[in-house]
Amino acid sequence: MARDRNVYVWQAYVTVMSIVSLACLGALIFVIFQSGTNSKTVEGALAREQKAMDELRKTTNARQILERILGVGAPLSESEFNQLKSTSTDDQKLNETIKVYEKNMGLFGPGASDPSYTKLVATLMQELRSRNTQVDAAGKREIEMKNNYEDTIARETKARDAEKQKAQDLANQLEKELTKYTEKIDQQQQDIKKIESDKQAVVLDLNKKLKDALTNLDKSRLDKAELTKRIDGLRRLLDEIKGEDFQYVQGKIAQVTDGGDTVYINLGKADRLRPGVTFGVLDADITSVTKSKPKAKIEVVEVLYEHLSRCKVLSDRAPTVILVGDSIYSPAWQPGKEVKFALIGKMDIDGDTKDDTAILKQIITQNGGIVSAELSPSGTMTGKLTEDISYLVIGEEFRVIGGKELDDTSKAAAKKRAEIELEAKSLGIAKITVDKLLNWLRSSNTNEVVPLGNALRGKLQPNPKGDGKPTDNGRVSELFQSRDGKANRAIPQQ
């Protein structure tokens, strides 16, 4: 029994499980079927939703466009508005509305910041009020101009009447003045006759005075010619007084030693003498310095004391040519001051046709002078002429070579030279040729210029005791020797 009961239970279990399995299978089949049906439903719903979103977006865009047109809400920029217009191409009515709107917004004119119908109405009303104001103002101006016109007509009428009265008064006055004028004409005719009579008397008197004036003028001309002649004579005399021929010697030969190769002069530190200055030696009784020719040249070698300096003889003449008491002279040196020179023209000092201005300036400087003004051969002026310049050194003039004319530069330089020579004459500056100047500043036995900065030193040195006497008297001229052959003149004590 128990066994049958278990089999029955097992069968019942199997039966129930089969039923449950079938039920589950059926449910699964239903779920699968139902799932396919719901998927189609969802896809349809999504499509409808997407279409609704597109419609909503179009509606929103159309709303924003209409808000821009009506001026409601936040204003859209031009780019945003153009983007919205591009989305409404399938809405024919909206597109027509936009065209009408853009046409109407043309009433704003260019540069409107927020064009809309609301703003347009306000703008049109404002413009209407402005036009009404202008019309009212124009009406007032018209009334004012009309009143002014009437006032002007009244004033002009009154002025015209006054002018007519004035013209009548003037006509009456003119008639009176004409009568007076006729009377004056008669009086003037009488006066003219009297003036003519007086004029003849004056002409006779003026002719007499003119004759006397011409006589006095002739006499004045003769006096002027005489005065001019006297002035020219005085000027020539003054030029001679200021000229180089009236220069004076600067010192004397104090001692001759070393067989005539070394001399001592009575110039020194107190006279601001310095080594390198060249002097020409002249006879003691010389009267005209620059007309004489130096018999020897000496160069200062050493400045010893206040008024004593040792010099080297530059010429090779006989030793007896230089004597104690002979005069010394240099045109480039003066005691205690600088002698100033002016140079004009080409300075050819050695005959090689080349300009030696630089060498001449060195020679002048070496001898204690200074060049204050210079006119180069090209016509360039350096410095200027002043009263304290002593000499105007004349170089070669501009000459025509081979029949050719001077070029413009040479002509201008020649004109400048003539002006400077005339100015130097008026300032009393003595003229001296370069050859004559070098005659004093170079050795007498050679045409070569004395070398600069190479002052030769003599053999004698001052006595270390400082008594101003040389250590060896050497030889002197026989005229100044005693019978025992010794010098009979001592070097001056300082």
Secondary structure, 3 states (H helix, E strand, C coil): CHHHHHHHHHHHHHHHHHHHHHHHHHHHHHHHHHHHHHHHHHHHHHHHHHHHHHHHHHHHHHHHHHHHHHCCCCCCCHHHHHHHHHCCCCCHHHHHHHHHHHHHHHHHCCCCCCCCHHHHHHHHHHHHHHHHHHHHHHHHHHHHHHHHHHHHHHHHHHHHHHHHHHHHHHHHHHHHHHHHHHHHHHHHHHHHHHHHHHHHHHHHHHHHHHHHHHHHHHHHHHHHHHHHHHHHHHHHHHHHHHCHHHCCCCEEEEEEEHHHCEEEECCCHHHCCCCCCEEEEECCCCCCCCCCCCCEEEEEEEEEECCEEEEEECCCCCHHHCCCCCEEECCCEECCEEEEEEEECECCCCCCCCCCHHHHHHHHHHCCEEEEEEECCCCCEECCCCCCEEEEEECECCCCCCCCCCCHHHHHHHHHHHHHHHHHHHCCCEEEEHHHHHHHHCCCCCCCCCCCCCCCCCCCCECCCCCCCECCCCCCCHHHECCCCCECCCCCCC
